[in-house]
Amino acid sequence: MNLKLVLAISLLAAIPVVAHAQKNAPPPKTPKPTLAEVQKLAQTITSDKAKQQAYCEMGKLQDQMEQAAQKKDKKALDALGAKADALAQQIGPDYAKIMDGLDEVDPNSAEGKQYGAILDPLGKQCK
């Protein structure tokens, strides 16, 4: 799983927050996570089989969400978003916070590549 996938998943986790926000109020900006926070999250996911399974399921949902987005199927996107939210809750509150913060990182930057190097092994553990 690459950083692009992680960023796409984090966008889906943010959909309900944006949907419930007031129309005229800008969504709160989540600060970028530190490398230590991302490393801790990766270790937490790796050490817990249920969290690791949920993380892998998030990766599978991403392909389905891309297909639904291409078809402009809002109903399917909403359903998949709900599944992604449930999986994100299984992983834990730090997951959503860190994924939201990664939206502030350019995946092609040196910093983005560092985050990717931490998160890529998680995707390789998925079957």
N, CA, C and O atoms as a printed pandas DataFrame, in Angstrom:
     atom_number atom_name residue_name chain_id  residue_number  x_coord  y_coord  z_coord
0              1         N          MET        A               1    0.861   -1.163    0.000
1              2        CA          MET        A               1    0.000    0.000    0.000
2              3         C          MET        A               1    0.906    1.225    0.000
3              4         O          MET        A               1    1.832    1.318    0.806
4              5         N          ASN        A               2    0.645    2.140   -0.882
5              6        CA          ASN        A               2    1.497    3.319   -0.936
6              7         C          ASN        A               2    0.810    4.509   -0.288
7              8         O          ASN        A               2   -0.356    4.440    0.101
8              9         N          LEU        A               3    1.538    5.577   -0.181
9             10        CA          LEU        A               3    1.010    6.764    0.485
10            11         C          LEU        A               3   -0.222    7.300   -0.230
11            12         O          LEU        A               3   -1.125    7.836    0.413
12            13         N          LYS        A               4   -0.272    7.162   -1.557
13            14        CA          LYS        A               4   -1.436    7.615   -2.314
14            15         C          LYS        A               4   -2.690    6.894   -1.837
15            16         O          LYS        A               4   -3.742    7.512   -1.670
16            17         N          LEU        A               5   -2.577    5.586   -1.619
17            18        CA          LEU        A               5   -3.703    4.810   -1.128
18            19         C          LEU        A               5   -4.100    5.262    0.265
19            20         O          LEU        A               5   -5.286    5.412    0.560
20            21         N          VAL        A               6   -3.127    5.476    1.110
21            22        CA          VAL        A               6   -3.405    5.917    2.474
22            23         C          VAL        A               6   -4.107    7.269    2.446
23            24         O          VAL        A               6   -5.058    7.494    3.195
24            25         N          LEU        A               7   -3.648    8.154    1.598
25            26        CA          LEU        A               7   -4.278    9.468    1.503
26            27         C          LEU        A               7   -5.702    9.365    0.985
27            28         O          LEU        A               7   -6.584   10.086    1.451
28            29         N          ALA        A               8   -5.936    8.480    0.028
29            30        CA          ALA        A               8   -7.297    8.304   -0.492
30            31         C          ALA        A               8   -8.223    7.776    0.591
31            32         O          ALA        A               8   -9.366    8.216    0.713
32            33         N          ILE        A               9   -7.725    6.839    1.368
33            34        CA          ILE        A               9   -8.532    6.285    2.449
34            35         C          ILE        A               9   -8.820    7.351    3.488
35            36         O          ILE        A               9   -9.927    7.427    4.022
36            37         N          SER        A              10   -7.823    8.172    3.773
37            38        CA          SER        A              10   -8.042    9.211    4.780
38            39         C          SER        A              10   -9.087   10.211    4.317
39            40         O          SER        A              10   -9.830   10.758    5.132
40            41         N          LEU        A              11   -9.147   10.452    3.025
41            42        CA          LEU        A              11  -10.183   11.348    2.513
42            43         C          LEU        A              11  -11.567   10.772    2.766
43            44         O          LEU        A              11  -12.499   11.503    3.101
44            45         N          LEU        A              12  -11.697    9.467    2.606
45            46        CA          LEU        A              12  -12.994    8.843    2.850
46            47         C          LEU        A              12  -13.352    8.874    4.322
47            48         O          LEU        A              12  -14.522    9.013    4.676
48            49         N          ALA        A              13  -12.366    8.748    5.172
49            50        CA          ALA        A              13  -12.641    8.817    6.609
50            51         C          ALA        A              13  -13.117   10.206    6.997
51            52         O          ALA        A              13  -13.827   10.369    7.989
52            53         N          ALA        A              14  -12.730   11.206    6.216
53            54        CA          ALA        A              14  -13.096   12.585    6.532
54            55         C          ALA        A              14  -14.469   12.970    5.986
55            56         O          ALA        A              14  -15.006   14.009    6.371
56            57         N          ILE        A              15  -15.047   12.167    5.106
57            58        CA          ILE        A              15  -16.322   12.511    4.481
58            59         C          ILE        A              15  -17.415   12.788    5.506
59            60         O          ILE        A              15  -18.094   13.807    5.383
60            61         N          PRO        A              16  -17.621   11.935    6.514
61            62        CA          PRO        A              16  -18.693   12.229    7.467
62            63         C          PRO        A              16  -18.462   13.513    8.251
63            64         O          PRO        A              16  -19.416   14.218    8.580
64            65         N          VAL        A              17  -17.225   13.820    8.548
65            66        CA          VAL        A              17  -16.920   15.046    9.278
66            67         C          VAL        A              17  -17.325   16.252    8.445
67            68         O          VAL        A              17  -17.923   17.199    8.956
68            69         N          VAL        A              18  -17.000   16.209    7.181
69            70        CA          VAL        A              18  -17.336   17.316    6.293
70            71         C          VAL        A              18  -18.851   17.387    6.097
71            72         O          VAL        A              18  -19.424   18.476    6.044
72            73         N          ALA        A              19  -19.491   16.234    5.991
73            74        CA          ALA        A              19  -20.938   16.219    5.767
74            75         C          ALA        A              19  -21.697   16.816    6.944
75            76         O          ALA        A              19  -22.748   17.428    6.754
76            77         N          HIS        A              20  -21.182   16.646    8.151
77            78        CA          HIS        A              20  -21.861   17.160    9.335
78            79         C          HIS        A              20  -21.441   18.587    9.698
79            80         O          HIS        A              20  -22.061   19.218   10.554
80            81         N          ALA        A              21  -20.426   19.079    9.070
81            82        CA          ALA        A              21  -19.967   20.433    9.375
82            83         C          ALA        A              21  -20.981   21.443    8.831
83            84         O          ALA        A              21  -21.741   21.153    7.907
84            85         N          GLN        A              22  -20.971   22.609    9.419
85            86        CA          GLN        A              22  -21.849   23.653    8.922
86            87         C          GLN        A              22  -21.407   24.048    7.522
87            88         O          GLN        A              22  -20.221   24.017    7.196
88            89         N          LYS        A              23  -22.378   24.419    6.707
89            90        CA          LYS        A              23  -22.061   24.731    5.314
90            91         C          LYS        A              23  -21.099   25.902    5.180
91            92         O          LYS        A              23  -20.205   25.870    4.335
92            93         N          ASN        A              24  -21.262   26.909    5.979
93            94        CA          ASN        A              24  -20.433   28.102    5.832
94            95         C          ASN        A              24  -19.148   28.056    6.640
95            96         O          ASN        A              24  -18.271   28.898    6.445
96            97         N          ALA        A              25  -19.020   27.103    7.533
97            98        CA          ALA        A              25  -17.825   27.027    8.371
98            99         C          ALA        A              25  -16.764   26.178    7.672
99           100         O          ALA        A              25  -17.065   25.082    7.200
100          101         N          PRO        A              26  -15.530   26.671    7.599
101          102        CA          PRO        A              26  -14.472   25.864    6.983
102          103         C          PRO        A              26  -14.139   24.690    7.899
103          104         O          PRO        A              26  -14.163   24.831    9.122
104          105         N          PRO        A              27  -13.823   23.511    7.303
105          106        CA          PRO        A              27  -13.477   22.373    8.139
106          107         C          PRO        A              27  -12.172   22.652    8.891
107          108         O          PRO        A              27  -11.280   23.320    8.368
108          109         N          PRO        A              28  -12.069   22.137   10.117
109          110        CA          PRO        A              28  -10.845   22.374   10.869
110          111         C          PRO        A              28   -9.662   21.693   10.192
111          112         O          PRO        A              28   -9.787   20.588    9.664
112          113         N          LYS        A              29   -8.528   22.356   10.215
113          114        CA          LYS        A              29   -7.329   21.832    9.587
114          115         C          LYS        A              29   -6.597   20.954   10.598
115          116         O          LYS        A              29   -6.241   21.410   11.685
116          117         N          THR        A              30   -6.378   19.705   10.236
117          118        CA          THR        A              30   -5.673   18.778   11.108
118          119         C          THR        A              30   -4.173   18.957   10.878
119          120         O          THR        A              30   -3.725   18.960    9.731
120          121         N          PRO        A              31   -3.397   19.105   11.940
121          122        CA          PRO        A              31   -1.956   19.278   11.763
122          123         C          PRO        A              31   -1.301   18.000   11.235
123          124         O          PRO        A              31   -1.777   16.890   11.470
124          125         N          LYS        A              32   -0.208   18.191   10.523
125          126        CA          LYS        A              32    0.547   17.042   10.025
126          127         C          LYS        A              32    1.024   16.217   11.206
127          128         O          LYS        A              32    1.421   16.765   12.235
128          129         N          PRO        A              33    0.985   14.890   11.058
129          130        CA          PRO        A              33    1.515   14.056   12.136
130          131         C          PRO        A              33    3.040   14.066   12.108
131          132         O          PRO        A              33    3.651   14.363   11.082
132          133         N          THR        A              34    3.630   13.744   13.222
133          134        CA          THR        A              34    5.085   13.601   13.262
134          135         C          THR        A              34    5.442   12.210   12.756
135          136         O          THR        A              34    4.592   11.321   12.702
136          137         N          LEU        A              35    6.683   12.034   12.394
137          138        CA          LEU        A              35    7.135   10.711   11.980
138          139         C          LEU        A              35    6.975    9.708   13.122
139          140         O          LEU        A              35    6.651    8.543   12.893
140          141         N          ALA        A              36    7.205   10.168   14.346
141          142        CA          ALA        A              36    7.060    9.292   15.518
142          143         C          ALA        A              36    5.605    8.839   15.675
143          144         O          ALA        A              36    5.356    7.684   16.019
144          145         N          GLU        A              37    4.649    9.731   15.428
145          146        CA          GLU        A              37    3.234    9.358   15.530
146          147         C          GLU        A              37    2.860    8.316   14.476
147          148         O          GLU        A              37    2.129    7.368   14.761
148          149         N          VAL        A              38    3.363    8.499   13.273
149          150        CA          VAL        A              38    3.067    7.560   12.197
150          151         C          VAL        A              38    3.712    6.208   12.501
151          152         O          VAL        A              38    3.107    5.159   12.282
152          153         N          GLN        A              39    4.942    6.243   13.006
153          154        CA          GLN        A              39    5.632    5.003   13.366
154          155         C          GLN        A              39    4.870    4.268   14.470
155          156         O          GLN        A              39    4.711    3.049   14.410
156          157         N          LYS        A              40    4.406    4.997   15.464
157          158        CA          LYS        A              40    3.649    4.383   16.563
158          159         C          LYS        A              40    2.368    3.756   16.030
159          160         O          LYS        A              40    2.011    2.648   16.431
160          161         N          LEU        A              41    1.670    4.451   15.129
161          162        CA          LEU        A              41    0.450    3.912   14.535
162          163         C          LEU        A              41    0.760    2.627   13.767
163          164         O          LEU        A              41    0.038    1.639   13.897
164          165         N          ALA        A              42    1.821    2.634   12.976
165          166        CA          ALA        A              42    2.202    1.444   12.202
166          167         C          ALA        A              42    2.497    0.271   13.132
167          168         O          ALA        A              42    2.107   -0.860   12.846
168          169         N          GLN        A              43    3.175    0.531   14.231
169          170        CA          GLN        A              43    3.478   -0.525   15.194
170          171         C          GLN        A              43    2.201   -1.037   15.859
171          172         O          GLN        A              43    2.056   -2.239   16.085
172          173         N          THR        A              44    1.286   -0.137   16.168
173          174        CA          THR        A              44    0.023   -0.527   16.785
174          175         C          THR        A              44   -0.771   -1.435   15.855
175          176         O          THR        A              44   -1.320   -2.448   16.289
176          177         N          ILE        A              45   -0.832   -1.079   14.594
177          178        CA          ILE        A              45   -1.569   -1.876   13.622
178          179         C          ILE        A              45   -0.889   -3.229   13.423
179          180         O          ILE        A              45   -1.562   -4.259   13.378
180          181         N          THR        A              46    0.419   -3.232   13.305
181          182        CA          THR        A              46    1.165   -4.467   13.078
182          183         C          THR        A              46    1.025   -5.440   14.246
183          184         O          THR        A              46    0.987   -6.654   14.047
184          185         N          SER        A              47    0.950   -4.913   15.447
185          186        CA          SER        A              47    0.923   -5.775   16.632
186          187         C          SER        A              47   -0.470   -6.316   16.967
187          188         O          SER        A              47   -0.595   -7.152   17.862
188          189         N          ASP        A              48   -1.512   -5.863   16.277
189          190        CA          ASP        A              48   -2.875   -6.283   16.570
190          191         C          ASP        A              48   -3.507   -6.842   15.293
191          192         O          ASP        A              48   -3.742   -6.107   14.334
192          193         N          LYS        A              49   -3.778   -8.150   15.293
193          194        CA          LYS        A              49   -4.298   -8.792   14.084
194          195         C          LYS        A              49   -5.629   -8.205   13.628
195          196         O          LYS        A              49   -5.860   -8.080   12.425
196          197         N          ALA        A              50   -6.504   -7.843   14.553
197          198        CA          ALA        A              50   -7.802   -7.267   14.180
198          199         C          ALA        A              50   -7.607   -5.907   13.504
199          200         O          ALA        A              50   -8.265   -5.603   12.509
200          201         N          LYS        A              51   -6.706   -5.098   14.044
201          202        CA          LYS        A              51   -6.436   -3.784   13.435
202          203         C          LYS        A              51   -5.771   -3.953   12.080
203          204         O          LYS        A              51   -6.061   -3.211   11.141
204          205         N          GLN        A              52   -4.883   -4.924   11.982
205          206        CA          GLN        A              52   -4.208   -5.170   10.711
206          207         C          GLN        A              52   -5.219   -5.618    9.655
207          208         O          GLN        A              52   -5.144   -5.190    8.503
208          209         N          GLN        A              53   -6.160   -6.474   10.042
209          210        CA          GLN        A              53   -7.196   -6.920    9.108
210          211         C          GLN        A              53   -8.059   -5.738    8.665
211          212         O          GLN        A              53   -8.384   -5.613    7.484
212          213         N          ALA        A              54   -8.426   -4.883    9.599
213          214        CA          ALA        A              54   -9.227   -3.704    9.255
214          215         C          ALA        A              54   -8.461   -2.795    8.299
215          216         O          ALA        A              54   -9.040   -2.246    7.361
216          217         N          TYR        A              55   -7.155   -2.637    8.535
217          218        CA          TYR        A              55   -6.309   -1.813    7.664
218          219         C          TYR        A              55   -6.284   -2.406    6.251
219          220         O          TYR        A              55   -6.382   -1.675    5.266
220          221         N          CYS        A              56   -6.152   -3.712    6.161
221          222        CA          CYS        A              56   -6.126   -4.366    4.857
222          223         C          CYS        A              56   -7.471   -4.219    4.140
223          224         O          CYS        A              56   -7.516   -4.010    2.928
224          225         N          GLU        A              57   -8.556   -4.330    4.891
225          226        CA          GLU        A              57   -9.877   -4.157    4.306
226          227         C          GLU        A              57  -10.042   -2.740    3.754
227          228         O          GLU        A              57  -10.700   -2.537    2.734
228          229         N          MET        A              58   -9.440   -1.767    4.436
229          230        CA          MET        A              58   -9.500   -0.383    3.950
230          231         C          MET        A              58   -8.856   -0.294    2.564
231          232         O          MET        A              58   -9.348    0.415    1.687
232          233         N          GLY        A              59   -7.767   -1.011    2.381
233          234        CA          GLY        A              59   -7.096   -1.019    1.081
234          235         C          GLY        A              59   -7.977   -1.596   -0.008
235          236         O          GLY        A              59   -7.995   -1.093   -1.132
236          237         N          LYS        A              60   -8.708   -2.647    0.321
237          238        CA          LYS        A              60   -9.616   -3.257   -0.657
238          239         C          LYS        A              60  -10.763   -2.313   -1.003
239          240         O          LYS        A              60  -11.203   -2.241   -2.150
240          241         N          LEU        A              61  -11.231   -1.600    0.000
241          242        CA          LEU        A              61  -12.322   -0.646   -0.241
242          243         C          LEU        A              61  -11.885    0.468   -1.194
243          244         O          LEU        A              61  -12.694    0.993   -1.959
244          245         N          GLN        A              62  -10.619    0.817   -1.140
245          246        CA          GLN        A              62  -10.124    1.923   -1.959
246          247         C          GLN        A              62  -10.355    1.655   -3.437
247          248         O          GLN        A              62  -10.777    2.551   -4.169
248          249         N          ASP        A              63  -10.083    0.424   -3.889
249          250        CA          ASP        A              63  -10.322    0.086   -5.298
250          251         C          ASP        A              63  -11.796    0.231   -5.645
251          252         O          ASP        A              63  -12.150    0.763   -6.698
252          253         N          GLN        A              64  -12.652   -0.249   -4.745
253          254        CA          GLN        A              64  -14.090   -0.153   -4.978
254          255         C          GLN        A              64  -14.540    1.305   -5.014
255          256         O          GLN        A              64  -15.403    1.674   -5.810
256          257         N          MET        A              65  -13.955    2.129   -4.151
257          258        CA          MET        A              65  -14.322    3.548   -4.113
258          259         C          MET        A              65  -13.881    4.263   -5.380
259          260         O          MET        A              65  -14.592    5.134   -5.882
260          261         N          GLU        A              66  -12.709    3.900   -5.902
261          262        CA          GLU        A              66  -12.239    4.509   -7.144
262          263         C          GLU        A              66  -13.194    4.180   -8.283
263          264         O          GLU        A              66  -13.521    5.046   -9.095
264          265         N          GLN        A              67  -13.643    2.926   -8.344
265          266        CA          GLN        A              67  -14.578    2.524   -9.394
266          267         C          GLN        A              67  -15.904    3.265   -9.258
267          268         O          GLN        A              67  -16.469    3.723  -10.251
268          269         N          ALA        A              68  -16.395    3.380   -8.037
269          270        CA          ALA        A              68  -17.659    4.088   -7.805
270          271         C          ALA        A              68  -17.515    5.568   -8.158
271          272         O          ALA        A              68  -18.437    6.170   -8.709
272          273         N          ALA        A              69  -16.367    6.148   -7.843
273          274        CA          ALA        A              69  -16.135    7.562   -8.158
274          275         C          ALA        A              69  -16.090    7.774   -9.671
275          276         O          ALA        A              69  -16.620    8.765  -10.173
276          277         N          GLN        A              70  -15.467    6.858  -10.390
277          278        CA          GLN        A              70  -15.408    6.975  -11.841
278          279         C          GLN        A              70  -16.803    6.888  -12.459
279          280         O          GLN        A              70  -17.103    7.554  -13.450
280          281         N          LYS        A              71  -17.643    6.056  -11.853
281          282        CA          LYS        A              71  -19.015    5.910  -12.342
282          283         C          LYS        A              71  -19.933    7.001  -11.795
283          284         O          LYS        A              71  -21.102    7.089  -12.170
284          285         N          LYS        A              72  -19.389    7.827  -10.906
285          286        CA          LYS        A              72  -20.154    8.884  -10.236
286          287         C          LYS        A              72  -21.364    8.296   -9.509
287          288         O          LYS        A              72  -22.466    8.843   -9.548
288          289         N          ASP        A              73  -21.122    7.170   -8.849
289          290        CA          ASP        A              73  -22.164    6.452   -8.110
290          291         C          ASP        A              73  -22.132    6.889   -6.649
291          292         O          ASP        A              73  -21.449    6.284   -5.823
292          293         N          LYS        A              74  -22.877    7.944   -6.345
293          294        CA          LYS        A              74  -22.880    8.513   -5.003
294          295         C          LYS        A              74  -23.399    7.524   -3.965
295          296         O          LYS        A              74  -22.887    7.469   -2.847
296          297         N          LYS        A              75  -24.395    6.755   -4.327
297          298        CA          LYS        A              75  -24.967    5.785   -3.400
298          299         C          LYS        A              75  -23.916    4.745   -2.987
299          300         O          LYS        A              75  -23.796    4.415   -1.807
300          301         N          ALA        A              76  -23.174    4.242   -3.942
301          302        CA          ALA        A              76  -22.119    3.266   -3.648
302          303         C          ALA        A              76  -21.003    3.918   -2.834
303          304         O          ALA        A              76  -20.473    3.313   -1.902
304          305         N          LEU        A              77  -20.651    5.153   -3.187
305          306        CA          LEU        A              77  -19.606    5.857   -2.433
306          307         C          LEU        A              77  -20.010    6.069   -0.980
307          308         O          LEU        A              77  -19.188    5.926   -0.074
308          309         N          ASP        A              78  -21.270    6.410   -0.761
309          310        CA          ASP        A              78  -21.759    6.595    0.607
310          311         C          ASP        A              78  -21.688    5.287    1.394
311          312         O          ASP        A              78  -21.270    5.274    2.552
312          313         N          ALA        A              79  -22.101    4.188    0.759
313          314        CA          ALA        A              79  -22.068    2.890    1.430
314          315         C          ALA        A              79  -20.634    2.470    1.739
315          316         O          ALA        A              79  -20.341    1.980    2.829
316          317         N          LEU        A              80  -19.754    2.666    0.778
317          318        CA          LEU        A              80  -18.350    2.317    0.988
318          319         C          LEU        A              80  -17.717    3.226    2.043
319          320         O          LEU        A              80  -16.885    2.785    2.836
320          321         N          GLY        A              81  -18.117    4.489    2.043
321          322        CA          GLY        A              81  -17.621    5.427    3.053
322          323         C          GLY        A              81  -18.031    5.004    4.451
323          324         O          GLY        A              81  -17.257    5.134    5.400
324          325         N          ALA        A              82  -19.248    4.498    4.575
325          326        CA          ALA        A              82  -19.717    4.018    5.882
326          327         C          ALA        A              82  -18.894    2.814    6.334
327          328         O          ALA        A              82  -18.548    2.697    7.509
328          329         N          LYS        A              83  -18.583    1.923    5.395
329          330        CA          LYS        A              83  -17.736    0.768    5.731
330          331         C          LYS        A              83  -16.351    1.236    6.151
331          332         O          LYS        A              83  -15.775    0.719    7.108
332          333         N          ALA        A              84  -15.822    2.219    5.428
333          334        CA          ALA        A              84  -14.490    2.741    5.758
334          335         C          ALA        A              84  -14.491    3.380    7.143
335          336         O          ALA        A              84  -13.526    3.236    7.894
336          337         N          ASP        A              85  -15.557    4.077    7.481
337          338        CA          ASP        A              85  -15.665    4.689    8.811
338          339         C          ASP        A              85  -15.646    3.632    9.906
339          340         O          ASP        A              85  -14.970    3.787   10.923
340          341         N          ALA        A              86  -16.394    2.558    9.687
341          342        CA          ALA        A              86  -16.445    1.481   10.682
342          343         C          ALA        A              86  -15.071    0.839   10.844
343          344         O          ALA        A              86  -14.652    0.534   11.961
344          345         N          LEU        A              87  -14.379    0.637    9.744
345          346        CA          LEU        A              87  -13.037    0.053    9.816
346          347         C          LEU        A              87  -12.061    1.001   10.509
347          348         O          LEU        A              87  -11.213    0.569   11.290
348          349         N          ALA        A              88  -12.186    2.285   10.222
349          350        CA          ALA        A              88  -11.308    3.269   10.865
350          351         C          ALA        A              88  -11.522    3.270   12.372
351          352         O          ALA        A              88  -10.568    3.430   13.133
352          353         N          GLN        A              89  -12.757    3.095   12.805
353          354        CA          GLN        A              89  -13.044    3.032   14.243
354          355         C          GLN        A              89  -12.419    1.791   14.869
355          356         O          GLN        A              89  -11.970    1.828   16.014
356          357         N          GLN        A              90  -12.391    0.697   14.122
357          358        CA          GLN        A              90  -11.762   -0.525   14.632
358          359         C          GLN        A              90  -10.264   -0.320   14.831
359          360         O          GLN        A              90   -9.675   -0.851   15.773
360          361         N          ILE        A              91   -9.662    0.447   13.948
361          362        CA          ILE        A              91   -8.222    0.683   14.059
362          363         C          ILE        A              91   -7.927    1.605   15.227
363          364         O          ILE        A              91   -6.932    1.417   15.927
364          365         N          GLY        A              92   -8.771    2.592   15.445
365          366        CA          GLY        A              92   -8.609    3.467   16.598
366          367         C          GLY        A              92   -8.617    4.935   16.237
367          368         O          GLY        A              92   -8.468    5.299   15.071
368          369         N          PRO        A              93   -8.796    5.797   17.263
369          370        CA          PRO        A              93   -8.914    7.238   17.017
370          371         C          PRO        A              93   -7.631    7.870   16.468
371          372         O          PRO        A              93   -7.698    8.851   15.727
372          373         N          ASP        A              94   -6.494    7.333   16.813
373          374        CA          ASP        A              94   -5.244    7.887   16.293
374          375         C          ASP        A              94   -5.147    7.705   14.785
375          376         O          ASP        A              94   -4.550    8.530   14.094
376          377         N          TYR        A              95   -5.726    6.636   14.278
377          378        CA          TYR        A              95   -5.680    6.368   12.848
378          379         C          TYR        A              95   -6.321    7.510   12.067
379          380         O          TYR        A              95   -5.711    8.064   11.153
380          381         N          ALA        A              96   -7.551    7.857   12.431
381          382        CA          ALA        A              96   -8.261    8.915   11.705
382          383         C          ALA        A              96   -7.517   10.241   11.815
383          384         O          ALA        A              96   -7.402   10.975   10.833
384          385         N          LYS        A              97   -7.015   10.547   13.002
385          386        CA          LYS        A              97   -6.296   11.807   13.210
386          387         C          LYS        A              97   -5.046   11.871   12.331
387          388         O          LYS        A              97   -4.773   12.890   11.698
388          389         N          ILE        A              98   -4.304   10.789   12.303
389          390        CA          ILE        A              98   -3.066   10.772   11.519
390          391         C          ILE        A              98   -3.368   10.792   10.029
391          392         O          ILE        A              98   -2.701   11.498    9.272
392          393         N          MET        A              99   -4.366   10.024    9.600
393          394        CA          MET        A              99   -4.703   10.004    8.180
394          395         C          MET        A              99   -5.197   11.371    7.717
395          396         O          MET        A              99   -4.862   11.812    6.618
396          397         N          ASP        A             100   -5.989   12.042    8.546
397          398        CA          ASP        A             100   -6.438   13.395    8.199
398          399         C          ASP        A             100   -5.248   14.337    8.089
399          400         O          ASP        A             100   -5.196   15.175    7.189
400          401         N          GLY        A             101   -4.300   14.201    8.996
401          402        CA          GLY        A             101   -3.110   15.046    8.971
402          403         C          GLY        A             101   -2.234   14.796    7.759
403          404         O          GLY        A             101   -1.550   15.705    7.289
404          405         N          LEU        A             102   -2.247   13.570    7.247
405          406        CA          LEU        A             102   -1.437   13.256    6.067
406          407         C          LEU        A             102   -1.951   13.951    4.815
407          408         O          LEU        A             102   -1.245   14.022    3.809
408          409         N          ASP        A             103   -3.178   14.465    4.870
409          410        CA          ASP        A             103   -3.693   15.245    3.746
410          411         C          ASP        A             103   -2.850   16.497    3.515
411          412         O          ASP        A             103   -2.847   17.062    2.421
412          413         N          GLU        A             104   -2.148   16.917    4.540
413          414        CA          GLU        A             104   -1.327   18.123    4.458
414          415         C          GLU        A             104    0.061   17.842    3.865
415          416         O          GLU        A             104    0.870   18.757    3.715
416          417         N          VAL        A             105    0.331   16.583    3.532
417          418        CA          VAL        A             105    1.661   16.180    3.069
418          419         C          VAL        A             105    1.626   15.853    1.585
419          420         O          VAL        A             105    0.758   15.111    1.125
420          421         N          ASP        A             106    2.564   16.404    0.846
421          422        CA          ASP        A             106    2.719   16.071   -0.564
422          423         C          ASP        A             106    3.396   14.706   -0.641
423          424         O          ASP        A             106    4.522   14.556   -0.168
424          425         N          PRO        A             107    2.731   13.700   -1.231
425          426        CA          PRO        A             107    3.317   12.361   -1.267
426          427         C          PRO        A             107    4.630   12.288   -2.044
427          428         O          PRO        A             107    5.405   11.350   -1.856
428          429         N          ASN        A             108    4.885   13.263   -2.912
429          430        CA          ASN        A             108    6.127   13.256   -3.697
430          431         C          ASN        A             108    7.268   14.006   -3.020
431          432         O          ASN        A             108    8.397   13.992   -3.510
432          433         N          SER        A             109    6.981   14.659   -1.899
433          434        CA          SER        A             109    8.028   15.386   -1.177
434          435         C          SER        A             109    8.895   14.402   -0.396
435          436         O          SER        A             109    8.541   13.233   -0.241
436          437         N          ALA        A             110   10.017   14.884    0.086
437          438        CA          ALA        A             110   10.902   14.047    0.905
438          439         C          ALA        A             110   10.164   13.584    2.154
439          440         O          ALA        A             110   10.292   12.431    2.567
440          441         N          GLU        A             111    9.400   14.477    2.747
441          442        CA          GLU        A             111    8.627   14.135    3.935
442          443         C          GLU        A             111    7.571   13.073    3.607
443          444         O          GLU        A             111    7.393   12.118    4.363
444          445         N          GLY        A             112    6.882   13.242    2.490
445          446        CA          GLY        A             112    5.879   12.274    2.062
446          447         C          GLY        A             112    6.479   10.899    1.838
447          448         O          GLY        A             112    5.861    9.883    2.154
448          449         N          LYS        A             113    7.680   10.871    1.292
449          450        CA          LYS        A             113    8.364    9.599    1.067
450          451         C          LYS        A             113    8.755    8.944    2.392
451          452         O          LYS        A             113    8.763    7.718    2.499
452          453         N          GLN        A             114    9.079    9.753    3.396
453          454        CA          GLN        A             114    9.393    9.201    4.713
454          455         C          GLN        A             114    8.153    8.546    5.316
455          456         O          GLN        A             114    8.228    7.444    5.860
456          457         N          TYR        A             115    7.016    9.225    5.216
457          458        CA          TYR        A             115    5.761    8.643    5.707
458          459         C          TYR        A             115    5.450    7.355    4.952
459          460         O          TYR        A             115    5.045    6.356    5.547
460          461         N          GLY        A             116    5.642    7.389    3.646
461          462        CA          GLY        A             116    5.385    6.213    2.829
462          463         C          GLY        A             116    6.262    5.034    3.226
463          464         O          GLY        A             116    5.808    3.890    3.247
464          465         N          ALA        A             117    7.517    5.319    3.539
465          466        CA          ALA        A             117    8.433    4.252    3.945
466          467         C          ALA        A             117    7.977    3.591    5.245
467          468         O          ALA        A             117    8.220    2.404    5.465
468          469         N          ILE        A             118    7.324    4.357    6.092
469          470        CA          ILE        A             118    6.818    3.805    7.356
470          471         C          ILE        A             118    5.555    2.988    7.111
471          472         O          ILE        A             118    5.376    1.928    7.712
472          473         N          LEU        A             119    4.685    3.469    6.237
473          474        CA          LEU        A             119    3.381    2.838    6.035
474          475         C          LEU        A             119    3.381    1.725    4.983
475          476         O          LEU        A             119    2.532    0.835    5.042
476          477         N          ASP        A             120    4.298    1.751    4.037
477          478        CA          ASP        A             120    4.316    0.743    2.978
478          479         C          ASP        A             120    4.396   -0.693    3.495
479          480         O          ASP        A             120    3.713   -1.562    2.954
480          481         N          PRO        A             121    5.200   -0.976    4.516
481          482        CA          PRO        A             121    5.244   -2.364    5.014
482          483         C          PRO        A             121    3.893   -2.878    5.510
483          484         O          PRO        A             121    3.638   -4.082    5.469
484          485         N          LEU        A             122    3.033   -1.986    5.974
485          486        CA          LEU        A             122    1.700   -2.418    6.404
486          487         C          LEU        A             122    0.916   -3.009    5.225
487          488         O          LEU        A             122    0.263   -4.045    5.354
488          489         N          GLY        A             123    0.994   -2.344    4.102
489          490        CA          GLY        A             123    0.291   -2.829    2.915
490          491         C          GLY        A             123    0.849   -4.134    2.410
491          492         O          GLY        A             123    0.112   -4.951    1.857
492          493         N          LYS        A             124    2.136   -4.345    2.589
493          494        CA          LYS        A             124    2.751   -5.580    2.121
494          495         C          LYS        A             124    2.330   -6.773    2.975
495          496         O          LYS        A             124    2.449   -7.921    2.547
496          497         N          GLN        A             125    1.838   -6.502    4.178
497          498        CA          GLN        A             125    1.373   -7.580    5.055
498          499         C          GLN        A             125   -0.040   -8.025    4.695
499          500         O          GLN        A             125   -0.511   -9.060    5.165
500          501         N          CYS        A             126   -0.705   -7.244    3.865
501          502        CA          CYS        A             126   -2.069   -7.588    3.459
502          503         C          CYS        A             126   -2.017   -8.653    2.366
503          504         O          CYS        A             126   -1.135   -8.646    1.507
504          505         N          LYS        A             127   -2.966   -9.551    2.420
505          506        CA          LYS        A             127   -3.019  -10.646    1.441
506          507         C          LYS        A             127   -4.124  -10.431    0.451
507          508         O          LYS        A             127   -4.317  -11.252   -0.446
